[in-house]
Amino acid sequence: MPLGQVLYEPGGTLSHVYFPATSIVSLLYVMENGASAEIAVVGNEGIVGISLFMGGESTSSRAVVQSAGSGFRLNAKAMKDEFNANGPVLHLLLRYTQALITQMAQTAVCNRHHTLDQQLCRWLLLSLDRLPGSELAMTQELIANMLGVRREGVTECALKLQADGLIKYARGRITVLDRVRLQRRTCECYAVVKREYDRLLPRTAG
């Protein structure tokens, strides 16, 4: 799943669902003028294409790989057959969908009420939760597109975080140096989303 790969476009019929393993996928809402903003991120905790089994068949969002890596895909019929079998997979997918809705709602609130600095910290933490290490391959322009803001604003915030020793940014790579302080600096939105994911989708040892 290479960086920038589009998994589906708004209004398109979904032929597969995707399970990111080491990649991260952004769900974006695209305006008529081409502007976009991220409404959620999906990583190794989730599935891309929930409208397929929720009865919609298509969606109003775009799914784009924001962090390159690997993943799995399953064709539409196999996914629907498993969902309709009314077994453990159905209940797991419904819990995941509830967690995803929480993330979408909290993102909307965050974008309206919190500073760009706090939004960037939240975005970095959500991305880190879905990666094995502390480094993200990400340009400031791409981050700006995700957050729906001007690149200059992201640049200013990133420089502040770097000056304060929280991150290191060089050549399109962001390395988080102090996650604890990053969590202190972000708004409540990150913790709300993380608690809901941990509650609905607890990780099992091994």
VMD Tcl script that draws the C-alpha trace (Angstrom):
set ca {
  {0.00 0.00 0.00}
  {2.20 2.87 -1.30}
  {1.96 6.45 -0.03}
  {-0.84 8.33 -1.79}
  {-2.65 5.26 -3.13}
  {-6.39 5.96 -3.40}
  {-8.41 2.95 -2.22}
  {-11.76 4.45 -3.14}
  {-13.31 7.73 -4.24}
  {-16.56 9.38 -3.08}
  {-19.61 7.78 -4.62}
  {-17.75 4.75 -5.96}
  {-19.01 1.23 -5.32}
  {-16.67 -0.65 -3.02}
  {-15.29 -3.89 -4.45}
  {-13.09 -4.70 -1.42}
  {-12.50 -3.87 2.20}
  {-8.94 -3.25 3.42}
  {-7.16 -4.22 6.62}
  {-4.03 -2.05 7.06}
  {-1.20 -3.91 8.79}
  {1.81 -1.57 8.78}
  {0.18 1.20 6.73}
  {-2.22 3.98 7.74}
  {-5.19 5.09 5.65}
  {-6.83 8.51 5.89}
  {-10.54 8.97 5.31}
  {-11.04 12.39 3.74}
  {-14.07 14.47 2.93}
  {-13.58 16.28 -0.38}
  {-15.34 19.57 -1.14}
  {-16.64 20.60 -4.56}
  {-13.69 22.97 -5.01}
  {-11.21 20.15 -4.38}
  {-10.32 21.13 -0.82}
  {-10.25 18.23 1.63}
  {-10.00 17.48 5.34}
  {-9.39 14.27 7.21}
  {-12.29 12.84 9.17}
  {-10.55 9.73 10.54}
  {-7.47 7.53 10.34}
  {-7.44 3.74 10.11}
  {-4.47 1.56 10.94}
  {-3.80 -1.93 12.23}
  {-6.78 -1.68 14.59}
  {-9.37 -1.37 11.88}
  {-10.93 -1.84 8.49}
  {-11.37 0.52 5.54}
  {-14.75 0.28 3.79}
  {-17.36 -0.04 6.57}
  {-20.14 1.18 4.23}
  {-19.90 -2.17 2.44}
  {-21.36 -4.10 5.37}
  {-23.40 -1.23 6.85}
  {-25.70 -1.34 3.81}
  {-24.51 1.72 1.91}
  {-22.38 0.02 -0.77}
  {-20.66 3.39 -1.42}
  {-19.43 6.31 0.69}
  {-19.07 10.07 0.49}
  {-15.42 10.01 1.62}
  {-12.10 9.28 -0.09}
  {-9.65 6.72 1.33}
  {-5.96 7.49 0.77}
  {-2.83 5.78 2.12}
  {-1.16 8.39 4.35}
  {1.67 6.16 5.60}
  {3.07 3.50 3.26}
  {3.15 -0.11 4.37}
  {1.39 -3.40 3.93}
  {-2.18 -4.55 4.37}
  {-4.75 -7.12 3.34}
  {-7.88 -6.84 1.27}
  {-11.00 -8.96 1.09}
  {-13.53 -8.95 -1.73}
  {-16.99 -7.54 -1.14}
  {-18.92 -10.81 -1.32}
  {-16.69 -12.61 1.18}
  {-16.97 -9.69 3.61}
  {-20.75 -9.49 3.34}
  {-21.17 -13.26 3.67}
  {-19.12 -13.26 6.88}
  {-20.97 -10.25 8.27}
  {-24.36 -11.80 7.50}
  {-23.38 -15.05 9.22}
  {-24.18 -13.22 12.47}
  {-21.11 -14.54 14.25}
  {-18.20 -13.01 16.20}
  {-16.98 -11.02 13.18}
  {-20.26 -9.09 12.98}
  {-20.06 -8.00 16.62}
  {-16.38 -7.05 16.28}
  {-17.09 -4.96 13.18}
  {-19.98 -3.18 14.89}
  {-17.77 -2.32 17.87}
  {-15.10 -1.02 15.51}
  {-17.69 1.08 13.66}
  {-18.78 2.65 16.97}
  {-15.15 3.51 17.76}
  {-14.67 4.99 14.28}
  {-17.79 7.15 14.66}
  {-16.37 8.45 17.95}
  {-13.13 9.39 16.18}
  {-15.03 11.18 13.40}
  {-17.20 13.12 15.85}
  {-14.24 14.11 18.02}
  {-12.28 15.23 14.95}
  {-15.13 17.55 13.99}
  {-15.25 19.04 17.49}
  {-11.45 19.37 17.61}
  {-11.26 21.16 14.26}
  {-13.87 23.65 15.44}
  {-12.73 24.40 19.00}
  {-9.02 23.67 19.39}
  {-5.84 25.34 18.19}
  {-3.85 24.08 15.22}
  {-1.02 23.24 17.61}
  {-3.36 20.93 19.57}
  {-4.80 19.42 16.38}
  {-1.32 18.63 15.07}
  {-0.36 16.95 18.36}
  {-3.59 14.90 18.28}
  {-2.95 13.89 14.68}
  {0.65 12.84 15.42}
  {-0.43 10.75 18.42}
  {-3.26 9.01 16.54}
  {-0.82 8.17 13.74}
  {1.83 6.91 16.17}
  {-0.69 4.59 17.83}
  {-1.01 2.83 14.48}
  {2.72 2.48 13.73}
  {5.38 0.23 15.28}
  {7.97 2.99 15.77}
  {8.19 6.70 16.55}
  {8.83 7.98 13.01}
  {6.34 9.14 10.39}
  {7.16 9.71 6.72}
  {5.02 12.76 6.14}
  {5.41 16.13 4.39}
  {3.98 19.29 5.91}
  {1.91 19.80 2.76}
  {0.24 16.43 3.24}
  {-0.42 17.16 6.92}
  {-1.98 20.50 5.91}
  {-4.27 18.70 3.46}
  {-5.30 16.24 6.17}
  {-6.08 18.97 8.69}
  {-7.67 21.24 6.08}
  {-5.38 24.18 6.85}
  {-2.66 26.20 5.08}
  {0.81 24.65 4.90}
  {2.37 27.74 6.50}
  {0.34 27.12 9.66}
  {1.56 23.53 9.90}
  {5.15 24.66 9.30}
  {4.92 27.18 12.14}
  {3.46 24.62 14.57}
  {5.99 21.95 13.59}
  {8.88 24.36 14.15}
  {7.54 25.20 17.62}
  {7.25 21.52 18.52}
  {10.80 20.96 17.28}
  {12.16 23.98 19.18}
  {10.54 22.62 22.35}
  {12.19 19.23 21.83}
  {9.03 17.23 21.22}
  {9.70 16.25 17.60}
  {12.44 16.28 15.01}
  {11.46 17.15 11.45}
  {13.78 16.64 8.48}
  {13.31 15.75 4.81}
  {9.70 14.70 5.07}
  {10.19 12.59 8.20}
  {8.83 13.41 11.64}
  {10.34 11.65 14.65}
  {8.57 12.01 17.99}
  {11.19 12.57 20.69}
  {8.96 13.06 23.74}
  {5.58 11.37 23.53}
  {4.64 12.14 27.15}
  {5.00 15.89 26.64}
  {3.22 15.63 23.30}
  {0.23 14.06 25.07}
  {0.28 16.84 27.66}
  {0.29 19.44 24.89}
  {-2.63 18.08 22.91}
  {-6.31 18.63 23.70}
  {-8.74 16.23 25.37}
  {-9.80 14.82 21.98}
  {-6.91 12.37 21.70}
  {-7.65 10.79 25.10}
  {-11.40 10.56 24.37}
  {-10.77 8.65 21.15}
  {-8.06 6.41 22.63}
  {-10.23 5.44 25.61}
  {-13.10 4.47 23.32}
  {-10.87 2.34 21.08}
  {-9.31 0.64 24.12}
  {-12.77 -0.02 25.59}
  {-14.36 -1.38 22.42}
  {-11.32 -3.09 20.89}
  {-9.08 -4.28 23.74}
  {-5.74 -5.69 22.61}
  {-5.05 -9.26 23.69}
  {-1.58 -10.38 24.69}
  {0.33 -12.46 22.17}
}
mol new
graphics top color blue
foreach p $ca { graphics top sphere $p radius 0.5 }
foreach p [lrange $ca 0 end-1] q [lrange $ca 1 end] { graphics top cylinder $p $q radius 0.2 }
display resetview
